[in-house]
Amino acid sequence: MIRLAIVGTGGMAGHHAKVFAGVRGCKVVAGCDVDELKVKAFCENHSIASPFTDVDVMLRDAEIDAVVNVTPDRFHAPISLKAIQAGKHVLCEKPLALNHAEAMTMVAAAKKKGVINMVNFSYRNAAAIHHAHKLIAAGKLGEIVHVDASYLQSWLAQDAWGDWRGPSWAWRLSKKHGSAGALGDIGIHIVDFASYAVGDIKAVNAHLKVFQHIKGEKHGEYDLDANDTALMQLQFANGALGMMHVTRWATGHLNTIELLVCGTKGAVRINLDRSHDQLELSTGPDLATGKWKEVACPKTPSNAERFIKAIRTGLNAQPDFETGAKAQKVLDACFVSHDQGKWATV
């Protein structure tokens, strides 16, 4: 039985607890959070035996094999590095770190210790993106020439997930609380989503926007200065060009991820609002009429299942820390591009 600890007990931690409860051969045996009442309630809700308020004490005293790091972004690196140093396997939430250099420190530490390391790009759980990756890699679409990718949310305009002024959301709008804004929070997802399908991004031209005139400049302890929207032009290593945009102001969209990849022999498109297990394909005779066919995609293991299997086999699974660091490098280039007002090399 592989024994897990979840560090950080916010909303995503509950999701991880439920997911791992459904994975054979593992058990969440410890939870950790600096808020004692919060971690005790979390452990009670999910039948987790041991609550801790200090990660160092947990790593020393708890009988665990692996750590699931679900803390806010600025704690991803320090807590993951502590777990790695203690010889624990790590599944870390995205973004892997606050910048590429910090992410590469995590990559090096995990390699040195020989521990399994993965970053939770949760939309890798969708069968559609794995099938698209295989189709493109096999040349079914021909030479890739155009990519259009977007991640649209609207929680600054409505409260379906709760009022953004609450602490579980407001920190995501504040640079001093470790947020890289919409680009860091959801942009990292769509960067990985598109890159996994198409290949590495080699250059970006980005523009970031903070709509402070709408939501204000400050809320309590939170400076509302992290970007709300990011627009990016992309150059891929394979020669394709692309557009990518992310925003928290996409009214009418709670959590919409879309990807269109066009090649010389066909095109594929994914809309995760419609389905995680199907994609649309236009190839062959359909190109002349602009028709699309729905394609059912083979089932794929979840990130959690891949993590547990990797621990059992000793063979690291994807997406690993190195993949997370690559995505972080793209984000770093976006900030450079925005600040300098020109293309930036990744």
Buried (B, 14 or more C-beta within 10 A) or exposed (E): EBBBBBBBBBEBBBEBBEBBBEBEEBBBBBBBBBEEEBBBBBBEEBEBEBBBBEBEEBBEEBEBBBBBBBBBBBBBBBBBBBBBEBEBBBBBBBBBBBBBEBBBBBBEBBBEBEBBBBBBBBBBBBBBBBBBBEBBEEEBBBEBBEBBBBBBBBBBBEEEBEEBBEEBBBBBBBBEBBBBBBBBBBBBBBBBBBBBBBBEBBBBBBBBBBBBEEBEEEBEEBBBBBBBBBBBBBBBEEEBEBBBBBBBBBEEBEBBBBBBBBBEBBBBBBBBEBBBBBBBBBBEEBEEEEEBEEBEBEEBBBBBBBBBBBBEEEEBBBBBBBBBBBBBBBBBBBBBBBEEEEBBEB
